[in-house]
Amino acid sequence: MRFIYKQLINYGVDPLLAEYLSVALMITFIVLICIIANFITKKIVIRLITHIVNNNKFEWDNILLERKVFHKLSHIVPAIIIHYFAQAFPTYQELIEKGAITYIILVGLSVLSSLLNAIHDIYQSFEVSKVRPIKGYIQVVKIIVFVLGIILVIANLIGESPLIILSGLGALSAVLLLVFKDSLLGLVAGIQLTSNDMVRVGDWIEMPKYGADGDVIDLSLNTVKVQNFDKTITTIPSYALISDSFKNWRGMQATGGRRIKRSLFIDTTSISFCSKDMIEKFRNIHYLTDYIDTKQREIAEYNIKNRINISNHVNGRSLTNIGVFRAYISNYIKNHPGIHKEMTTMVRQLAPSENGLPIEIYAFSNDVNWAVYESIQSDIFDHLLAVAPEFGLRIFQNPTGNDLKLINPTQK
């Protein structure tokens, strides 16, 4: 700037005017250099980096490009130029240098934030990210980086060492613990959730206390987001998954079988011994032929061996319609194409109640998809409800208007 001032004086410009013009020209010169440097950086260097990134076999550098890590880094160049030329303005040199350094620090924080986001995106491209999410750790690192960045900015502006500010933070530790309480609890919870593999992105979890029943779509430092089956989003504090209980359906999804556990309620007044005609009718049912032959032979041998008088069904052993129906259900379930053959299959009686005798079906579908599972379960019970009368059995239900009409046929 002194050179510009001398040249203006040589051209006969008034000294006071020359001083202002030299400052204006110097500022213009610095702005032009910054514009040219920014142009070279973005139009040449960044394009060159983009070309190299797009033409290699690696994928991780594409993510760095998408997160604009290189673009944000280019903003440092004008600040370095301004800092270098600050000595041209002795009066304002210190202020300009502090402003430039502050800008460089802020740009650096922005670059580090984008870099951490890129690291998270790169990590998510691997399968291990579903088992060991690191979003919470990334957020903790961001907090640390931004806190340190703020300390550096303050230290730069007041002209003191950052260590002095750090030493003073001890007195503020209680306040910091209060401010970052949720973050600290979330960090501890995140470590426990990850290390114990309690929940992953994509898991179906159920937590009635928070109204959550759906798939985990995000695990962060402070919260776990669950997309319920009605497409609403429930946000749960991370530490709540440690302090409260929740159900994770991952085990069901991993085994490939979803449990069916439902009962048919049989009217106990319809239960009876099987007559000869009923036995012959049941023998013609595909799933009962072998059962009837085997059971009749077994009963006959028992009654003969023990010299039972079979003229009365009360004596010895006899087939009952409920027992035959239970055997039919068992064979029907085992041969159903929607039932998992490698998992427990059982048909059992539960304790009778005021609603009749419960016949419970306990089995597993071979498809864990919700819609398919419900279709399989409905198909089974559609058939069993329709076939029960063929065994002389009635399905129990509380009296309806139609039942009352049967009592008084004249009523319409």
C-alpha positions as CSV (number, residue, x, y, z in Angstrom):
1,M,0.0,0.0,0.0
2,R,3.0,2.3,0.6
3,F,4.0,1.7,-3.0
4,I,0.5,2.7,-4.2
5,Y,0.6,5.8,-2.1
6,K,4.0,6.9,-3.5
7,Q,2.8,6.3,-7.0
8,L,-0.3,8.5,-6.4
9,I,1.9,11.3,-4.9
10,N,4.2,11.1,-8.0
11,Y,1.1,11.6,-10.2
12,G,0.4,14.8,-8.2
13,V,-2.6,13.5,-6.2
14,D,-3.3,15.4,-2.9
15,P,-1.6,13.5,0.0
16,L,-4.8,13.2,2.0
17,L,-6.7,11.9,-1.0
18,A,-3.8,9.7,-2.0
19,E,-4.0,8.1,1.5
20,Y,-7.7,7.2,1.0
21,L,-7.2,6.1,-2.6
22,S,-4.3,3.8,-1.6
23,V,-6.5,2.2,1.0
24,A,-9.4,1.7,-1.4
25,L,-7.1,0.4,-4.1
26,M,-5.4,-2.0,-1.7
27,I,-8.8,-3.3,-0.6
28,T,-9.8,-3.7,-4.2
29,F,-6.6,-5.5,-4.9
30,I,-7.1,-7.9,-2.0
31,V,-10.8,-8.6,-3.1
32,L,-9.6,-9.3,-6.6
33,I,-7.0,-11.8,-5.4
34,C,-9.6,-13.5,-3.2
35,I,-12.0,-13.7,-6.1
36,I,-9.3,-15.1,-8.4
37,A,-8.1,-17.6,-5.7
38,N,-11.7,-18.7,-5.1
39,F,-12.3,-19.1,-8.8
40,I,-9.2,-21.2,-9.2
41,T,-10.0,-23.3,-6.2
42,K,-13.6,-24.0,-7.2
43,K,-13.5,-24.0,-11.0
44,I,-10.2,-25.8,-11.4
45,V,-9.1,-27.6,-8.2
46,I,-12.5,-28.8,-7.2
47,R,-13.4,-29.8,-10.7
48,L,-10.1,-31.7,-10.9
49,I,-10.9,-33.4,-7.6
50,T,-14.4,-34.2,-8.8
51,H,-13.1,-35.7,-12.0
52,I,-10.6,-37.9,-10.1
53,V,-13.4,-39.0,-7.6
54,N,-15.9,-39.9,-10.3
55,N,-13.4,-41.9,-12.3
56,N,-12.0,-44.2,-9.7
57,K,-13.3,-47.5,-8.3
58,F,-13.7,-46.3,-4.7
59,E,-17.1,-45.3,-3.3
60,W,-16.1,-43.6,-0.1
61,D,-14.6,-40.5,-1.9
62,N,-18.0,-40.0,-3.7
63,I,-19.6,-39.6,-0.3
64,L,-17.0,-37.0,0.7
65,L,-17.9,-35.1,-2.5
66,E,-21.6,-35.4,-1.8
67,R,-21.1,-34.0,1.7
68,K,-19.2,-31.0,0.1
69,V,-16.1,-31.5,2.3
70,F,-13.8,-30.2,-0.5
71,H,-16.1,-27.3,-1.3
72,K,-16.3,-26.1,2.3
73,L,-12.5,-26.5,2.6
74,S,-12.0,-24.1,-0.3
75,H,-13.5,-21.3,1.7
76,I,-10.3,-21.2,3.8
77,V,-8.2,-19.8,0.9
78,P,-9.7,-16.2,0.9
79,A,-9.4,-16.0,4.7
80,I,-5.7,-17.0,4.5
81,I,-5.1,-14.3,1.9
82,I,-6.9,-11.6,4.0
83,H,-4.8,-12.7,7.0
84,Y,-1.6,-12.4,5.0
85,F,-2.4,-8.9,3.8
86,A,-3.6,-7.7,7.2
87,Q,-0.2,-6.1,7.8
88,A,-1.0,-3.6,5.0
89,F,-3.4,-2.0,7.5
90,P,-1.4,-1.4,10.6
91,T,-4.2,0.4,12.5
92,Y,-6.6,-2.5,12.0
93,Q,-4.1,-5.3,11.6
94,E,-4.9,-7.1,14.9
95,L,-8.7,-6.8,14.3
96,I,-8.4,-8.2,10.7
97,E,-6.1,-11.1,11.8
98,K,-8.5,-12.1,14.6
99,G,-11.5,-11.9,12.2
100,A,-9.7,-14.0,9.6
101,I,-8.6,-16.6,12.1
102,T,-12.1,-16.7,13.6
103,Y,-13.5,-17.3,10.1
104,I,-10.9,-20.0,9.4
105,I,-11.8,-21.8,12.7
106,L,-15.6,-21.6,11.8
107,V,-14.9,-23.0,8.3
108,G,-12.7,-25.7,9.9
109,L,-15.6,-26.7,12.2
110,S,-18.0,-26.8,9.2
111,V,-15.5,-29.0,7.3
112,L,-15.1,-31.4,10.3
113,S,-18.8,-31.6,10.7
114,S,-19.2,-32.6,7.0
115,L,-16.3,-35.0,7.3
116,L,-17.9,-36.7,10.3
117,N,-21.2,-36.9,8.4
118,A,-19.4,-38.5,5.5
119,I,-17.7,-41.0,7.8
120,H,-21.1,-42.0,9.2
121,D,-22.5,-42.3,5.6
122,I,-19.5,-44.5,4.6
123,Y,-20.0,-46.7,7.7
124,Q,-23.7,-47.1,6.9
125,S,-22.8,-48.7,3.6
126,F,-21.5,-51.7,5.5
127,E,-23.8,-54.4,7.0
128,V,-22.1,-54.0,10.4
129,S,-23.8,-50.6,10.7
130,K,-27.1,-52.3,11.4
131,V,-25.7,-54.2,14.3
132,R,-23.2,-51.6,15.6
133,P,-24.6,-48.1,14.8
134,I,-22.2,-45.2,15.4
135,K,-24.5,-42.2,15.0
136,G,-24.5,-41.5,18.7
137,Y,-20.6,-41.6,18.9
138,I,-20.5,-39.2,15.9
139,Q,-22.8,-36.8,17.6
140,V,-20.6,-36.9,20.8
141,V,-17.5,-36.2,18.7
142,K,-19.3,-33.3,17.1
143,I,-20.2,-31.8,20.5
144,I,-16.5,-32.1,21.6
145,V,-15.3,-30.5,18.3
146,F,-17.8,-27.6,18.5
147,V,-17.0,-27.0,22.2
148,L,-13.3,-26.9,21.4
149,G,-14.0,-24.7,18.4
150,I,-15.9,-22.2,20.4
151,I,-13.1,-22.1,23.0
152,L,-10.6,-21.4,20.2
153,V,-12.7,-18.6,18.8
154,I,-13.1,-17.0,22.3
155,A,-9.4,-17.4,23.0
156,N,-8.5,-15.8,19.7
157,L,-10.9,-12.9,20.2
158,I,-9.7,-12.1,23.7
159,G,-6.1,-12.8,22.9
160,E,-5.6,-15.4,25.6
161,S,-4.3,-19.0,25.5
162,P,-7.1,-21.6,25.1
163,L,-5.6,-23.4,28.2
164,I,-6.6,-20.5,30.4
165,I,-10.2,-20.9,29.2
166,L,-10.1,-24.7,29.6
167,S,-8.8,-24.3,33.2
168,G,-11.8,-22.1,34.0
169,L,-14.2,-24.7,32.7
170,G,-13.7,-26.7,35.9
171,A,-15.9,-24.2,37.8
172,L,-18.6,-24.6,35.1
173,S,-18.6,-28.5,35.2
174,A,-21.8,-28.6,37.2
175,V,-23.5,-26.3,34.8
176,L,-22.2,-28.3,31.8
177,L,-23.4,-31.6,33.3
178,L,-26.8,-30.1,33.7
179,V,-26.9,-28.7,30.2
180,F,-25.6,-31.9,28.6
181,K,-27.5,-34.3,31.0
182,D,-29.6,-35.9,28.2
183,S,-26.6,-36.2,25.9
184,L,-24.5,-37.9,28.6
185,L,-27.4,-40.2,29.5
186,G,-27.9,-40.9,25.8
187,L,-24.2,-41.6,25.3
188,V,-24.1,-44.2,28.2
189,A,-27.4,-45.7,26.9
190,G,-26.0,-45.8,23.3
191,I,-22.9,-47.7,24.5
192,Q,-25.0,-50.2,26.4
193,L,-27.5,-50.7,23.6
194,T,-24.7,-51.2,21.0
195,S,-22.4,-53.4,23.1
196,N,-25.3,-55.6,24.3
197,D,-26.9,-55.7,20.8
198,M,-30.2,-54.8,22.3
199,V,-31.6,-52.9,19.3
200,R,-30.7,-52.2,15.7
201,V,-32.0,-50.0,12.9
202,G,-34.8,-52.1,11.3
203,D,-35.8,-54.0,14.4
204,W,-39.5,-54.2,15.3
205,I,-39.8,-53.1,18.9
206,E,-42.8,-52.7,21.1
207,M,-42.9,-50.3,24.0
208,P,-46.5,-49.6,25.2
209,K,-45.4,-47.0,27.7
210,Y,-44.4,-44.7,24.9
211,G,-47.0,-45.8,22.4
212,A,-44.3,-47.4,20.2
213,D,-45.0,-50.5,18.1
214,G,-43.1,-50.6,14.8
215,D,-39.7,-50.5,13.1
216,V,-36.7,-48.6,14.4
217,I,-35.7,-46.1,11.7
218,D,-33.0,-44.1,13.6
219,L,-30.6,-44.5,16.5
220,S,-29.1,-41.2,17.6
221,L,-27.4,-39.8,20.7
222,N,-30.5,-38.7,22.5
223,T,-33.4,-40.4,20.8
224,V,-34.6,-43.6,19.1
225,K,-37.2,-43.1,16.4
226,V,-39.8,-45.8,15.8
227,Q,-42.1,-45.8,12.8
228,N,-45.3,-47.4,14.0
229,F,-47.4,-49.5,11.7
230,D,-49.9,-46.6,11.2
231,K,-46.9,-44.7,9.8
232,T,-46.7,-42.3,12.8
233,I,-43.3,-41.6,14.4
234,T,-42.7,-42.2,18.1
235,T,-39.5,-40.7,19.6
236,I,-38.2,-42.5,22.6
237,P,-35.3,-41.2,24.8
238,S,-32.3,-43.5,24.4
239,Y,-31.9,-44.1,28.1
240,A,-35.5,-45.2,28.4
241,L,-34.6,-48.4,26.5
242,I,-32.1,-49.1,29.3
243,S,-34.3,-48.0,32.3
244,D,-37.6,-49.5,31.0
245,S,-38.5,-52.8,29.4
246,F,-39.4,-53.2,25.7
247,K,-40.1,-56.1,23.4
248,N,-37.8,-56.7,20.4
249,W,-39.2,-59.0,17.7
250,R,-35.9,-59.5,16.0
251,G,-35.7,-63.1,17.3
252,M,-38.9,-64.0,15.6
253,Q,-37.8,-62.4,12.4
254,A,-34.4,-64.2,12.5
255,T,-35.9,-67.6,13.1
256,G,-38.3,-67.3,10.1
257,G,-41.3,-68.4,12.1
258,R,-44.1,-66.3,13.7
259,R,-46.2,-67.8,16.5
260,I,-49.8,-68.6,16.1
261,K,-51.5,-69.0,19.5
262,R,-55.3,-68.9,19.4
263,S,-58.2,-70.9,20.7
264,L,-61.5,-72.3,19.4
265,F,-64.2,-72.3,22.1
266,I,-66.3,-75.5,22.0
267,D,-69.8,-75.6,23.5
268,T,-69.4,-78.4,26.1
269,T,-73.0,-79.6,25.6
270,S,-72.0,-80.7,22.1
271,I,-69.3,-83.1,23.3
272,S,-70.2,-86.8,23.0
273,F,-69.0,-90.3,22.4
274,C,-68.6,-91.3,18.8
275,S,-71.3,-93.7,17.4
276,K,-70.5,-96.3,14.8
277,D,-71.9,-94.1,12.0
278,M,-69.8,-91.2,13.2
279,I,-66.6,-93.4,13.2
280,E,-67.3,-94.6,9.6
281,K,-67.9,-91.0,8.6
282,F,-64.6,-89.9,10.2
283,R,-62.7,-92.8,8.6
284,N,-63.5,-91.3,5.2
285,I,-61.8,-88.0,6.1
286,H,-58.4,-87.9,4.6
287,Y,-56.5,-86.6,7.7
288,L,-58.3,-89.1,10.0
289,T,-58.2,-92.5,8.2
290,D,-54.9,-93.7,9.8
291,Y,-55.8,-92.2,13.2
292,I,-59.2,-93.9,13.4
293,D,-57.8,-97.3,12.4
294,T,-54.9,-97.0,14.8
295,K,-57.1,-95.7,17.7
296,Q,-59.8,-98.3,17.2
297,R,-57.3,-101.1,17.2
298,E,-55.7,-99.7,20.3
299,I,-59.0,-99.3,22.1
300,A,-60.2,-102.8,21.1
301,E,-57.0,-104.4,22.4
302,Y,-57.4,-102.5,25.7
303,N,-61.0,-103.4,26.2
304,I,-60.4,-107.1,25.3
305,K,-57.4,-107.3,27.6
306,N,-59.3,-105.8,30.5
307,R,-62.6,-107.7,29.7
308,I,-64.5,-104.4,29.4
309,N,-68.2,-104.5,28.8
310,I,-68.5,-102.2,25.8
311,S,-72.3,-102.2,25.6
312,N,-72.0,-99.0,27.6
313,H,-69.7,-96.2,26.5
314,V,-69.0,-95.4,30.1
315,N,-67.0,-98.6,30.5
316,G,-63.5,-98.8,29.1
317,R,-62.2,-96.5,26.4
318,S,-64.1,-95.0,23.5
319,L,-63.6,-92.3,20.9
320,T,-65.1,-88.9,21.5
321,N,-66.0,-86.3,18.9
322,I,-63.8,-83.7,20.6
323,G,-60.8,-86.1,20.7
324,V,-61.2,-86.9,17.0
325,F,-61.6,-83.2,16.2
326,R,-58.4,-82.4,18.1
327,A,-56.6,-85.2,16.1
328,Y,-58.0,-83.7,12.9
329,I,-56.7,-80.2,13.8
330,S,-53.3,-81.6,14.6
331,N,-52.9,-83.4,11.3
332,Y,-54.4,-80.5,9.4
333,I,-52.0,-78.0,11.0
334,K,-48.9,-80.3,10.3
335,N,-49.9,-80.6,6.6
336,H,-50.7,-76.9,6.1
337,P,-48.3,-75.3,3.6
338,G,-48.1,-72.1,5.7
339,I,-46.9,-73.8,8.9
340,H,-43.2,-74.0,9.8
341,K,-42.4,-77.7,10.0
342,E,-39.2,-77.4,12.1
343,M,-40.9,-75.5,15.0
344,T,-43.3,-76.6,17.8
345,T,-46.7,-77.6,16.6
346,M,-49.3,-78.5,19.2
347,V,-53.1,-78.7,19.7
348,R,-54.2,-78.8,23.3
349,Q,-57.2,-78.4,25.6
350,L,-57.2,-75.5,28.1
351,A,-59.2,-75.4,31.3
352,P,-63.0,-75.1,30.6
353,S,-64.5,-71.8,31.4
354,E,-67.9,-70.0,31.1
355,N,-67.1,-69.6,27.4
356,G,-66.8,-73.4,26.8
357,L,-63.8,-75.7,26.3
358,P,-60.8,-73.9,24.6
359,I,-59.0,-75.9,22.0
360,E,-55.7,-74.0,21.6
361,I,-53.6,-74.1,18.4
362,Y,-49.9,-73.5,19.1
363,A,-47.8,-73.3,15.9
364,F,-45.5,-71.1,13.9
365,S,-46.1,-69.7,10.4
366,N,-43.2,-70.1,7.9
367,D,-43.5,-66.4,6.9
368,V,-42.9,-63.6,9.3
369,N,-44.4,-60.9,7.1
370,W,-47.4,-59.4,8.9
371,A,-49.9,-59.6,6.1
372,V,-48.9,-63.2,5.1
373,Y,-48.9,-64.3,8.7
374,E,-52.4,-63.0,9.3
375,S,-53.6,-64.6,6.0
376,I,-52.2,-68.0,7.1
377,Q,-53.8,-67.7,10.5
378,S,-57.1,-66.6,9.1
379,D,-57.1,-69.4,6.5
380,I,-56.6,-72.0,9.3
381,F,-59.4,-70.7,11.5
382,D,-61.8,-70.2,8.6
383,H,-61.5,-73.9,7.8
384,L,-61.8,-75.1,11.4
385,L,-64.8,-72.9,12.2
386,A,-66.6,-74.3,9.2
387,V,-65.6,-77.9,9.7
388,A,-66.4,-78.1,13.5
389,P,-70.2,-79.0,12.9
390,E,-69.0,-82.0,10.8
391,F,-67.8,-83.5,14.1
392,G,-71.1,-82.8,15.9
393,L,-69.5,-79.9,17.7
394,R,-70.8,-76.3,18.2
395,I,-68.6,-73.3,18.5
396,F,-69.5,-71.3,21.6
397,Q,-70.6,-67.7,21.4
398,N,-72.7,-65.5,23.7
399,P,-76.5,-65.4,22.7
400,T,-77.3,-63.1,19.8
401,G,-80.6,-61.7,18.5
402,N,-80.8,-64.7,16.2
403,D,-80.6,-67.1,19.2
404,L,-83.4,-65.3,20.9
405,K,-85.6,-65.6,17.8
406,L,-85.1,-69.3,17.9
407,I,-86.5,-69.3,21.4
408,N,-89.7,-67.5,20.2
409,P,-90.2,-68.4,16.5
410,T,-93.3,-66.1,16.2
411,Q,-91.1,-63.0,16.8
412,K,-89.9,-61.4,13.6
